[in-house]
Amino acid sequence: MSNKRTAVDVYMSIVYKWGVLALVTAAMCATITFVTEKALGLYSNVSWLPLGIFAAMDVGAYVNIVSS
């Protein structure tokens, strides 16, 4: 059995990593914006706990993608 990777396999592995990285980066930008707006007094009906959980999930996903 051959362990050779085809050009499609290599392309998909690169595109998948950069695609997921782009999505996670967009989510991090949204988190930073949301936290900033919350700190400035907007979104007073949203508590800090769900916002912290959202931020922690984004940081965890970002670290996971960058480290792989």
N, C-alpha and C positions, 0 to 999 in steps of 0.2 A: 504494500500500500504506500502511496506517495504522500508526503507531507507538504507538497508544494502548494503555495497559495496562488490563486488566480488573480488577475488584475482587478476583477470585480470584488473579490474578497478584500484586497488591500484598499481599494477605493472606498468601499462601504465602511470599513473600520475607521478610516480617516474622516469621512464625511459624518459618520454617526457621532464620533467624539466631538467634532467641532459644532455639529448641530445641537447636541445636548448642552455643550458649553455655552452656546449662544442663548439657548432658552433659559438656562440657569442664571446667566448674567442679566438677562432681561428681568427675571424675577427678583434678583438682588437689587437692581435699580428701582423696581417697584417698591421693594421693602424699604430701601433708604428714603425714597420719596414719602412713603406713607408714615414712617417713623418721624421724619422731619415735620410733616404737616401736623401730625398728632402732637408733637412737642410745641408747635407754634399755636396750638389751641383749636385747630380744626378737628373734626371727627370726635367731638366730645362724647358721643353716644357709644363709641367703641372703647372697650377697656384695654388696658395694657397687656393683660395676660394672653389673649389670642394673638395680639400683635407680636409679642415676644416668642410665642410658639411658631408663628409664621416665619419670623426672622431666623429662629434656630434651625428650622427645617431647610431654609434657603442656604444658610451657612454650611450645614451638614452636607447638602447636595453638592454645593460648590467645592468643598474640600474633597469629597469623594471623587468628583470628576477630575479635578486638577491633579490629585495624587495618583490617578490610574494612568 
